[in-house]
């Protein structure tokens, strides 16, 4: 759990959503980080200047009146980042037609394996699929919709909408803006997500994350640079794989 008692805010920090950079900023604004271990909250230690934010999605009953803010990212981009994080494919990619096609093919297989059992809610099954359990299934927002979102694509802008950020000394001094401007984890991508999807893999990601696209107002057709016809859009949204 990531929490500020001063501001009465809980921050949900899904992996691969710019949360390391956000934690660096929030630490300077009074946030503390705890890991839930068997129902007991243990404070995360700050080691070598690294802020170990929690990726847990929870709200203890005692803090039910606190606001919830949540870091988010286009699901197509986040899934590709998860793929990059757990594989070597594409990390040192030299762009040629063949190498890019190989990346798309490898990513297709990854998506199919990850989302093959997208409707499963069986905890025993999820225990055998740790990436799906830890990175995907717990972010359904079924018990509570966050009050505010911080999109990775507009990180500086969205942080600036938070009163406790925009009224702080580190915002007024330009520290936050400079930190984000030169942060490679926020600004650099090994490859673009809208050139890495086949129609089938995009459809799987959309079907799994449909609720996210609606709640977060992400474009379901952002997986491609191609201009889709209305017929193609309707087919993508409503056809079943």
Backbone as CSV, one residue per row, in Angstrom:
resi,resn,N_x,N_y,N_z,CA_x,CA_y,CA_z,C_x,C_y,C_z
1,UNK,0.840,-1.188,0.000,0.000,0.000,0.000,0.880,1.245,0.000
2,UNK,0.502,2.225,-0.806,1.197,3.506,-0.862,0.241,4.568,-0.328
3,UNK,0.667,5.297,0.694,-0.304,6.145,1.402,0.317,7.439,1.906
4,UNK,-0.487,8.492,1.889,-0.130,9.759,2.521,-1.240,10.116,3.493
5,UNK,-0.925,10.096,4.773,-1.920,10.470,5.772,-2.158,11.978,5.764
6,UNK,-1.138,12.729,5.413,-1.282,14.187,5.350,-2.331,14.587,4.316
7,UNK,-2.287,13.947,3.161,-3.215,14.289,2.084,-4.427,13.358,2.037
8,UNK,-4.438,12.320,2.885,-5.504,11.326,2.927,-5.726,10.719,1.542
9,UNK,-4.632,10.194,0.997,-4.659,9.618,-0.343,-3.949,8.270,-0.336
10,UNK,-4.527,7.296,-1.018,-3.883,6.024,-1.302,-3.566,6.003,-2.796
11,UNK,-2.346,5.602,-3.110,-1.915,5.554,-4.510,-1.734,4.108,-4.942
12,UNK,-2.503,3.701,-5.972,-2.315,2.390,-6.570,-1.288,2.509,-7.691
13,UNK,-0.330,1.583,-7.707,0.802,1.693,-8.625,1.020,0.403,-9.402
14,UNK,0.194,0.130,-10.417,0.414,-1.068,-11.251,1.791,-1.055,-11.901
15,UNK,2.421,-2.218,-12.000,3.734,-2.326,-12.622,3.705,-1.820,-14.062
16,UNK,4.829,-1.281,-14.519,5.035,-0.835,-15.899,4.137,0.337,-16.267
17,UNK,3.884,1.222,-15.295,3.053,2.408,-15.547,3.756,3.695,-15.109
18,UNK,5.076,3.697,-15.159,5.824,4.876,-14.737,5.831,5.081,-13.242
19,UNK,5.675,3.985,-12.492,5.508,4.130,-11.042,6.805,4.411,-10.293
20,UNK,7.958,4.013,-10.851,9.221,4.337,-10.185,9.449,5.844,-10.170
21,UNK,9.185,6.473,-11.303,9.343,7.921,-11.387,8.335,8.628,-10.490
22,UNK,7.103,8.136,-10.488,6.071,8.745,-9.656,6.397,8.573,-8.174
23,UNK,6.916,7.397,-7.801,7.295,7.152,-6.410,8.406,8.104,-5.971
24,UNK,9.350,8.383,-6.862,10.432,9.314,-6.551,9.858,10.677,-6.174
25,UNK,8.849,11.110,-6.900,8.209,12.404,-6.638,7.354,12.346,-5.383
26,UNK,6.544,11.288,-5.256,5.632,11.185,-4.121,6.374,11.035,-2.794
27,UNK,7.552,10.421,-2.827,8.342,10.294,-1.600,8.673,11.673,-1.024
28,UNK,8.930,12.612,-1.896,9.261,13.971,-1.466,8.032,14.730,-0.974
29,UNK,6.860,14.135,-1.166,5.609,14.786,-0.777,4.893,14.026,0.331
30,UNK,5.645,13.204,1.052,5.111,12.591,2.267,4.503,11.218,2.134
31,UNK,4.606,10.575,0.968,4.050,9.229,0.832,4.960,8.188,1.477
32,UNK,4.331,7.168,2.042,5.043,6.022,2.607,4.554,4.759,1.915
33,UNK,5.419,3.730,1.911,5.137,2.525,1.137,5.186,1.292,2.033
34,UNK,4.139,0.463,1.926,4.026,-0.727,2.752,3.672,-1.929,1.886
35,UNK,4.168,-3.098,2.273,3.805,-4.350,1.623,2.918,-5.152,2.557
36,UNK,1.840,-5.690,2.007,0.919,-6.507,2.791,1.420,-7.945,2.803
37,UNK,1.920,-8.382,3.945,2.421,-9.743,4.099,1.533,-10.505,5.070
38,UNK,0.705,-11.393,4.494,-0.221,-12.190,5.311,-1.081,-11.319,6.223
39,UNK,-1.565,-10.217,5.647,-2.453,-9.336,6.392,-1.742,-8.316,7.269
40,UNK,-0.423,-8.365,7.315,0.350,-7.418,8.131,1.100,-6.442,7.222
41,UNK,0.911,-5.142,7.471,1.581,-4.132,6.670,2.993,-3.890,7.198
42,UNK,3.969,-4.064,6.310,5.357,-3.835,6.665,5.921,-2.731,5.786
43,UNK,6.548,-1.757,6.430,7.043,-0.595,5.698,8.216,-0.983,4.802
44,UNK,8.161,-0.547,3.546,9.253,-0.782,2.603,10.405,0.158,2.908
45,UNK,11.612,-0.392,2.914,12.781,0.416,3.229,13.308,1.110,1.987
46,UNK,13.803,2.321,2.168,14.432,3.066,1.085,15.915,2.733,1.101
47,UNK,16.372,2.012,0.077,17.756,1.560,0.024,18.460,2.215,-1.160
48,UNK,19.586,2.843,-0.905,20.380,3.481,-1.962,19.553,4.470,-2.776
49,UNK,18.638,5.162,-2.110,17.865,6.188,-2.783,16.738,5.663,-3.653
50,UNK,16.517,4.343,-3.659,15.452,3.757,-4.479,14.184,3.644,-3.633
51,UNK,13.079,4.136,-4.161,11.817,4.107,-3.436,11.030,2.868,-3.840
52,UNK,10.869,1.944,-2.916,10.224,0.684,-3.228,8.722,0.801,-2.994
53,UNK,8.027,1.309,-4.005,6.586,1.435,-3.905,5.933,0.067,-3.947
54,UNK,4.761,-0.025,-3.365,4.014,-1.277,-3.380,3.139,-1.332,-4.629
55,UNK,2.996,-2.533,-5.194,2.112,-2.718,-6.336,0.784,-3.350,-5.915
56,UNK,0.553,-3.456,-4.615,-0.701,-4.029,-4.130,-1.875,-3.105,-4.438
57,UNK,-3.013,-3.708,-4.727,-4.248,-2.958,-4.947,-5.185,-3.271,-3.787
58,UNK,-5.165,-2.423,-2.787,-6.036,-2.660,-1.650,-6.286,-1.356,-0.901
59,UNK,-7.310,-1.384,-0.059,-7.636,-0.256,0.821,-8.056,-0.838,2.164
60,UNK,-7.225,-0.740,3.181,-7.639,-1.214,4.505,-8.909,-0.490,4.957
61,UNK,-9.762,-1.197,5.663,-11.043,-0.627,6.091,-10.881,0.694,6.826
62,UNK,-9.809,0.824,7.579,-9.598,2.027,8.373,-9.372,3.267,7.504
63,UNK,-9.003,3.036,6.236,-8.730,4.165,5.338,-9.735,4.244,4.195
64,UNK,-10.922,3.720,4.379,-11.924,3.689,3.317,-12.330,5.094,2.864
65,UNK,-12.123,6.085,3.737,-12.527,7.445,3.375,-11.428,8.198,2.622
66,UNK,-10.258,7.574,2.458,-9.174,8.221,1.716,-9.483,8.178,0.210
67,UNK,-9.038,9.193,-0.515,-9.146,9.163,-1.965,-8.148,8.166,-2.537
68,UNK,-8.480,7.612,-3.697,-7.587,6.681,-4.378,-7.183,7.275,-5.720
69,UNK,-5.872,7.384,-5.940,-5.367,7.762,-7.254,-4.617,6.557,-7.818
70,UNK,-4.582,6.446,-9.131,-4.020,5.242,-9.747,-3.206,5.593,-10.983
71,UNK,-2.004,5.039,-11.063,-1.185,5.169,-12.269,-1.695,4.185,-13.320
72,UNK,-1.782,4.630,-14.564,-2.303,3.786,-15.627,-1.474,3.988,-16.897
73,UNK,-1.726,3.124,-17.881,-1.003,3.167,-19.150,-1.849,2.484,-20.211
74,UNK,-1.758,2.937,-21.435,-2.463,2.286,-22.526,-2.207,0.777,-22.448
75,UNK,-3.260,-0.045,-22.367,-3.056,-1.491,-22.216,-2.197,-2.118,-23.303
76,UNK,-2.289,-1.621,-24.532,-1.442,-2.152,-25.602,0.030,-1.900,-25.291
77,UNK,0.327,-0.704,-24.818,1.711,-0.334,-24.504,2.199,-1.069,-23.262
78,UNK,1.332,-1.193,-22.271,1.718,-1.873,-21.027,2.002,-3.351,-21.280
79,UNK,1.168,-4.009,-22.082,1.403,-5.417,-22.369,2.733,-5.621,-23.089
80,UNK,3.056,-4.727,-24.014,4.329,-4.836,-24.719,5.492,-4.617,-23.754
81,UNK,5.319,-3.723,-22.786,6.350,-3.479,-21.784,6.543,-4.695,-20.886
82,UNK,5.452,-5.375,-20.531,5.545,-6.608,-19.749,6.304,-7.667,-20.538
83,UNK,5.975,-7.786,-21.818,6.671,-8.712,-22.703,8.173,-8.411,-22.730
84,UNK,8.518,-7.162,-22.887,9.925,-6.753,-22.926,10.631,-7.049,-21.612
85,UNK,9.908,-6.896,-20.516,10.491,-7.082,-19.192,10.821,-8.545,-18.908
86,UNK,10.059,-9.460,-19.499,10.232,-10.880,-19.200,10.883,-11.675,-20.320
87,UNK,11.254,-11.013,-21.403,11.918,-11.709,-22.503,13.090,-10.867,-22.988
88,UNK,13.935,-11.487,-23.775,15.031,-10.751,-24.398,14.672,-10.279,-25.804
89,UNK,13.558,-10.772,-26.329,13.170,-10.432,-27.696,12.920,-8.942,-27.828
90,UNK,13.631,-8.317,-28.762,13.378,-6.923,-29.060,14.173,-5.931,-28.254
91,UNK,14.831,-6.358,-27.177,15.543,-5.407,-26.328,16.713,-4.760,-27.059
92,UNK,17.377,-5.539,-27.903,18.499,-4.994,-28.663,18.205,-5.083,-30.164
93,UNK,16.936,-4.850,-30.502,16.489,-5.038,-31.868,17.109,-4.009,-32.811
94,UNK,17.694,-4.493,-33.900,18.116,-3.646,-35.000,17.025,-3.752,-36.052
95,UNK,16.413,-2.625,-36.399,15.231,-2.670,-37.243,15.539,-3.049,-38.684
96,UNK,15.066,-4.212,-39.059,14.987,-4.639,-40.453,13.610,-5.246,-40.614
97,UNK,13.201,-5.464,-41.840,11.888,-6.044,-42.064,11.774,-7.412,-41.401
98,UNK,12.793,-8.251,-41.562,12.752,-9.601,-41.006,12.754,-9.590,-39.481
99,UNK,13.599,-8.750,-38.885,13.694,-8.732,-37.423,12.398,-8.219,-36.801
100,UNK,11.780,-7.253,-37.444,10.528,-6.729,-36.904,9.410,-7.747,-37.035
101,UNK,9.364,-8.466,-38.139,8.356,-9.510,-38.304,8.552,-10.613,-37.267
102,UNK,9.798,-10.911,-36.958,10.088,-11.914,-35.931,9.617,-11.440,-34.557
103,UNK,9.799,-10.149,-34.283,9.323,-9.584,-33.027,7.808,-9.718,-32.915
104,UNK,7.103,-9.347,-33.961,5.645,-9.425,-33.957,5.182,-10.868,-33.752
105,UNK,5.839,-11.814,-34.420,5.482,-13.227,-34.285,5.712,-13.733,-32.867
106,UNK,6.868,-13.372,-32.290,7.180,-13.786,-30.917,6.205,-13.167,-29.921
107,UNK,5.873,-11.911,-30.144,4.929,-11.221,-29.269,3.530,-11.831,-29.387
108,UNK,3.154,-12.228,-30.591,1.877,-12.925,-30.799,1.766,-14.157,-29.900
109,UNK,2.831,-14.951,-29.887,2.826,-16.177,-29.076,2.722,-15.840,-27.595
110,UNK,3.429,-14.809,-27.177,3.401,-14.379,-25.778,1.982,-13.962,-25.375
111,UNK,1.334,-13.159,-26.195,-0.017,-12.689,-25.896,-1.001,-13.861,-25.841
112,UNK,-0.883,-14.768,-26.786,-1.789,-15.915,-26.813,-1.655,-16.749,-25.550
113,UNK,-0.429,-16.984,-25.108,-0.189,-17.763,-23.898,-0.677,-17.023,-22.664
114,UNK,-0.408,-15.720,-22.594,-0.777,-14.933,-21.421,-2.289,-14.816,-21.257
115,UNK,-3.002,-14.656,-22.371,-4.424,-14.328,-22.297,-5.332,-15.459,-22.757
116,UNK,-4.771,-16.638,-22.899,-5.554,-17.775,-23.367,-6.704,-18.081,-22.428
117,UNK,-6.474,-17.912,-21.115,-7.499,-18.197,-20.119,-7.991,-16.898,-19.500
118,UNK,-8.307,-15.946,-20.362,-8.614,-14.597,-19.898,-9.843,-14.526,-18.992
119,UNK,-10.743,-15.506,-19.094,-11.955,-15.467,-18.281,-11.806,-16.219,-16.961
120,UNK,-10.641,-16.830,-16.759,-10.439,-17.623,-15.552,-10.295,-16.731,-14.327
121,UNK,-11.032,-17.062,-13.281,-10.886,-16.374,-12.004,-10.498,-17.368,-10.913
122,UNK,-10.156,-18.573,-11.322,-9.804,-19.627,-10.388,-8.428,-19.341,-9.783
123,UNK,-8.382,-19.158,-8.463,-7.125,-18.804,-7.798,-6.080,-19.900,-7.940
124,UNK,-6.508,-21.143,-7.905,-5.558,-22.244,-8.052,-4.912,-22.213,-9.431
125,UNK,-5.711,-21.906,-10.458,-5.180,-21.808,-11.816,-4.209,-20.636,-11.928
126,UNK,-4.563,-19.513,-11.314,-3.710,-18.332,-11.390,-2.374,-18.550,-10.689
127,UNK,-2.345,-19.415,-9.682,-1.094,-19.699,-8.987,-0.066,-20.319,-9.933
128,UNK,-0.531,-20.982,-10.971,0.384,-21.596,-11.941,0.747,-20.615,-13.058
129,UNK,0.171,-19.422,-13.013,0.409,-18.414,-14.040,0.775,-17.097,-13.356
130,UNK,1.996,-17.017,-12.772,2.354,-15.876,-11.924,2.348,-14.524,-12.629
131,UNK,2.712,-14.481,-13.907,2.705,-13.188,-14.603,1.274,-12.682,-14.745
132,UNK,0.370,-13.598,-15.134,-1.029,-13.194,-15.255,-1.589,-12.776,-13.897
133,UNK,-1.255,-13.527,-12.862,-1.786,-13.222,-11.531,-1.269,-11.885,-11.016
134,UNK,0.040,-11.665,-11.120,0.650,-10.489,-10.498,0.566,-9.229,-11.348
135,UNK,0.482,-9.389,-12.663,0.522,-8.218,-13.530,-0.821,-7.887,-14.176
136,UNK,-1.762,-8.839,-14.193,-2.991,-8.590,-14.938,-4.259,-8.751,-14.121
137,UNK,-4.457,-9.920,-13.526,-5.772,-10.259,-12.983,-6.187,-9.361,-11.818
138,UNK,-5.230,-8.853,-11.052,-5.614,-8.073,-9.862,-5.998,-6.638,-10.182
139,UNK,-5.821,-6.222,-11.445,-6.124,-4.842,-11.803,-7.452,-4.742,-12.545
140,UNK,-8.489,-5.359,-11.979,-9.796,-5.325,-12.607,-10.656,-4.161,-12.156
141,UNK,-10.274,-3.504,-11.046,-11.018,-2.364,-10.496,-12.491,-2.718,-10.294
142,UNK,-12.713,-3.934,-9.780,-14.086,-4.398,-9.604,-14.683,-3.955,-8.267
143,UNK,-13.846,-3.697,-7.278,-14.362,-3.314,-5.970,-14.445,-1.799,-5.809
144,UNK,-13.569,-1.082,-6.515,-13.611,0.382,-6.435,-12.920,0.987,-7.650
145,UNK,-13.546,2.009,-8.218,-12.935,2.765,-9.299,-12.142,3.903,-8.670
146,UNK,-10.868,4.057,-9.001,-10.078,5.158,-8.427,-10.715,6.518,-8.686
147,UNK,-10.460,7.460,-7.795,-11.024,8.803,-7.925,-10.315,9.613,-9.010
148,UNK,-9.011,9.392,-9.151,-8.212,10.119,-10.139,-7.197,9.181,-10.772
149,UNK,-6.839,9.463,-12.030,-5.877,8.644,-12.746,-4.658,9.472,-13.139
150,UNK,-3.497,8.796,-13.173,-2.262,9.412,-13.664,-1.819,8.593,-14.865
151,UNK,-2.044,9.109,-16.055,-1.669,8.390,-17.266,-0.171,8.543,-17.530
152,UNK,0.472,7.442,-17.843,1.893,7.499,-18.157,2.139,8.364,-19.384
153,UNK,1.188,8.374,-20.310,1.338,9.145,-21.540,1.274,10.652,-21.290
154,UNK,0.685,11.060,-20.197,0.575,12.485,-19.854,0.946,12.681,-18.388
155,UNK,2.068,12.071,-18.012,2.460,11.999,-16.603,2.595,13.377,-15.962
156,UNK,3.346,14.264,-16.609,3.540,15.603,-16.031,2.221,16.360,-15.926
157,UNK,1.439,16.307,-16.979,0.157,17.023,-16.985,-0.770,16.522,-15.882
158,UNK,-0.861,15.203,-15.736,-1.780,14.639,-14.750,-1.296,14.858,-13.318
159,UNK,0.017,14.798,-13.107,0.550,15.117,-11.777,0.237,16.565,-11.416
160,UNK,0.301,17.435,-12.419,0.033,18.849,-12.185,-1.409,19.160,-11.855
161,UNK,-2.303,18.186,-12.048,-3.703,18.369,-11.693,-3.983,18.037,-10.224
162,UNK,-2.993,17.404,-9.573,-3.148,17.037,-8.157,-2.748,18.218,-7.293
163,UNK,-3.648,18.657,-6.425,-3.394,19.851,-5.615,-2.122,19.727,-4.786
164,UNK,-1.897,18.550,-4.188,-0.735,18.405,-3.319,0.570,18.420,-4.098
165,UNK,0.489,18.188,-5.421,1.681,18.285,-6.266,1.868,19.722,-6.755
166,UNK,0.840,20.284,-7.374,0.989,21.608,-7.997,1.203,22.720,-6.976
167,UNK,0.834,22.483,-5.732,1.056,23.489,-4.681,2.343,23.254,-3.896
168,UNK,3.138,22.290,-4.342,4.372,21.945,-3.617,5.556,22.771,-4.119
169,UNK,6.587,22.824,-3.312,7.802,23.553,-3.686,8.516,22.874,-4.843
170,UNK,8.483,21.533,-4.893,9.210,20.850,-5.960,8.526,21.035,-7.311
171,UNK,7.213,21.324,-7.300,6.532,21.638,-8.561,6.815,23.085,-8.963
172,UNK,6.670,23.993,-8.011,6.876,25.414,-8.300,8.309,25.725,-8.714
173,UNK,9.270,24.951,-8.213,10.684,25.170,-8.550,11.056,24.593,-9.914
174,UNK,10.187,23.752,-10.478,10.480,23.108,-11.751,11.190,21.775,-11.617
175,UNK,11.406,21.327,-10.371,12.119,20.068,-10.148,11.385,18.891,-10.797
176,UNK,10.076,18.807,-10.584,9.305,17.685,-11.113,9.376,17.660,-12.636
177,UNK,9.186,18.816,-13.237,9.194,18.904,-14.693,10.539,18.473,-15.266
178,UNK,11.634,18.946,-14.662,12.973,18.584,-15.151,13.262,17.104,-14.928
179,UNK,12.844,16.586,-13.791,13.080,15.178,-13.484,12.394,14.277,-14.513
180,UNK,11.158,14.595,-14.855,10.420,13.782,-15.819,10.958,13.961,-17.229
181,UNK,11.375,15.161,-17.563,11.873,15.451,-18.911,13.086,14.610,-19.254
182,UNK,13.952,14.390,-18.270,15.209,13.680,-18.526,15.219,12.259,-17.975
183,UNK,14.035,11.720,-17.643,13.953,10.367,-17.101,13.832,9.363,-18.246
184,UNK,14.842,8.522,-18.469,14.807,7.592,-19.612,13.712,6.540,-19.500
185,UNK,13.334,6.165,-18.276,12.300,5.143,-18.100,10.931,5.648,-18.547
186,UNK,10.744,6.956,-18.510,9.482,7.554,-18.921,9.483,7.890,-20.404
187,UNK,10.625,8.327,-20.915,10.674,8.903,-22.257,11.226,7.998,-23.349
188,UNK,11.886,6.903,-22.981,12.502,6.057,-24.000,11.764,4.730,-24.118
189,UNK,11.545,4.275,-25.354,10.926,2.985,-25.627,11.817,2.206,-26.596
190,UNK,12.033,0.921,-26.359,12.854,0.146,-27.297,12.185,0.000,-28.660
191,UNK,10.827,0.015,-28.686,10.094,-0.056,-29.942,8.676,0.417,-29.672
192,UNK,7.966,0.814,-30.722,6.639,1.398,-30.581,5.563,0.314,-30.558
193,UNK,4.625,0.462,-29.652,3.594,-0.561,-29.530,2.660,-0.567,-30.737
194,UNK,2.459,0.577,-31.398,1.513,0.606,-32.510,2.097,0.081,-33.820
195,UNK,3.312,-0.508,-33.738,3.875,-1.211,-34.895,4.183,-2.667,-34.555
196,UNK,3.759,-3.118,-33.377,4.168,-4.430,-32.886,3.023,-5.431,-32.745
197,UNK,1.822,-5.033,-33.150,0.660,-5.907,-32.983,0.171,-6.488,-34.298
198,UNK,-0.218,-7.749,-34.246,-1.049,-8.308,-35.302,-2.490,-8.024,-34.901
199,UNK,-3.409,-8.204,-35.816,-4.812,-7.958,-35.508,-5.298,-8.908,-34.413
200,UNK,-4.826,-10.155,-34.448,-5.261,-11.138,-33.463,-4.751,-10.810,-32.064
201,UNK,-3.476,-10.466,-31.954,-2.935,-10.162,-30.624,-3.569,-8.891,-30.057
202,UNK,-3.827,-7.897,-30.912,-4.495,-6.678,-30.449,-5.897,-6.995,-29.944
203,UNK,-6.591,-7.866,-30.662,-7.947,-8.248,-30.262,-7.944,-8.936,-28.908
204,UNK,-6.963,-9.784,-28.653,-6.874,-10.475,-27.365,-6.641,-9.473,-26.226
205,UNK,-5.744,-8.531,-26.463,-5.458,-7.521,-25.438,-6.690,-6.653,-25.190
206,UNK,-7.362,-6.267,-26.256,-8.568,-5.438,-26.093,-9.652,-6.189,-25.324
207,UNK,-9.899,-7.440,-25.678,-10.947,-8.216,-25.008,-10.652,-8.373,-23.521
208,UNK,-9.381,-8.615,-23.196,-9.012,-8.806,-21.787,-9.142,-7.509,-21.000
209,UNK,-8.777,-6.378,-21.638,-8.712,-5.084,-20.952,-9.856,-4.152,-21.332
210,UNK,-10.947,-4.694,-21.832,-12.032,-3.841,-22.327,-12.490,-2.831,-21.276
211,UNK,-12.577,-3.277,-20.062,-13.000,-2.383,-18.968,-12.005,-1.227,-18.806
212,UNK,-10.720,-1.497,-18.983,-9.705,-0.467,-18.856,-9.832,0.578,-19.961
213,UNK,-10.094,0.105,-21.171,-10.247,1.046,-22.284,-11.415,1.993,-22.039
214,UNK,-12.494,1.465,-21.469,-13.677,2.283,-21.218,-13.436,3.257,-20.064
215,UNK,-12.945,2.731,-18.938,-12.757,3.569,-17.748,-11.690,4.635,-17.983
216,UNK,-10.591,4.247,-18.619,-9.462,5.160,-18.778,-9.536,5.998,-20.049
217,UNK,-10.547,5.727,-20.878,-10.738,6.480,-22.124,-9.537,6.353,-23.060
218,UNK,-9.090,5.105,-23.274,-8.041,4.849,-24.261,-8.679,4.415,-25.583
219,UNK,-8.038,4.758,-26.664,-8.534,4.439,-27.999,-8.321,2.946,-28.284
220,UNK,-9.386,2.174,-28.515,-9.220,0.733,-28.771,-8.508,0.431,-30.082
221,UNK,-8.385,1.432,-30.956,-7.735,1.225,-32.253,-6.318,1.802,-32.291
222,UNK,-5.795,2.152,-31.128,-4.458,2.755,-31.068,-3.344,1.738,-31.260
223,UNK,-3.698,0.462,-31.424,-2.678,-0.579,-31.625,-2.031,-0.491,-33.001
224,UNK,-2.581,0.331,-33.898,-2.067,0.402,-35.262,-1.992,1.840,-35.742
225,UNK,-1.111,2.077,-36.699,-1.020,3.391,-37.344,-1.910,3.437,-38.582
226,UNK,-2.485,2.296,-38.940,-3.351,2.207,-40.118,-4.707,2.843,-39.822
227,UNK,-5.246,3.538,-40.807,-6.581,4.112,-40.673,-7.606,3.025,-40.976
228,UNK,-8.341,2.595,-39.961,-9.301,1.510,-40.128,-10.638,2.049,-40.623
229,UNK,-11.287,1.273,-41.466,-12.619,1.644,-41.925,-13.627,1.395,-40.805
230,UNK,-14.807,1.952,-40.936,-15.848,1.725,-39.930,-16.193,0.243,-39.824
231,UNK,-16.198,-0.437,-40.958,-16.475,-1.876,-40.954,-15.409,-2.641,-40.194
232,UNK,-14.138,-2.282,-40.408,-13.036,-2.940,-39.700,-13.114,-2.667,-38.198
233,UNK,-13.495,-1.468,-37.826,-13.615,-1.113,-36.402,-14.730,-1.913,-35.747
234,UNK,-15.859,-2.012,-36.397,-16.984,-2.761,-35.839,-16.626,-4.241,-35.709
235,UNK,-15.947,-4.760,-36.707,-15.535,-6.161,-36.677,-14.575,-6.416,-35.527
236,UNK,-13.628,-5.496,-35.331,-12.654,-5.636,-34.252,-13.331,-5.615,-32.892
237,UNK,-14.280,-4.715,-32.703,-14.916,-4.542,-31.398,-15.874,-5.685,-31.051
238,UNK,-16.523,-6.245,-32.042,-17.644,-7.150,-31.739,-17.439,-8.600,-32.128
239,UNK,-16.527,-8.882,-33.038,-16.302,-10.274,-33.422,-15.603,-11.048,-32.304
240,UNK,-15.835,-12.340,-32.253,-15.224,-13.206,-31.246,-14.116,-14.019,-31.903
241,UNK,-12.947,-14.105,-31.226,-11.847,-14.893,-31.767,-12.189,-16.377,-31.784
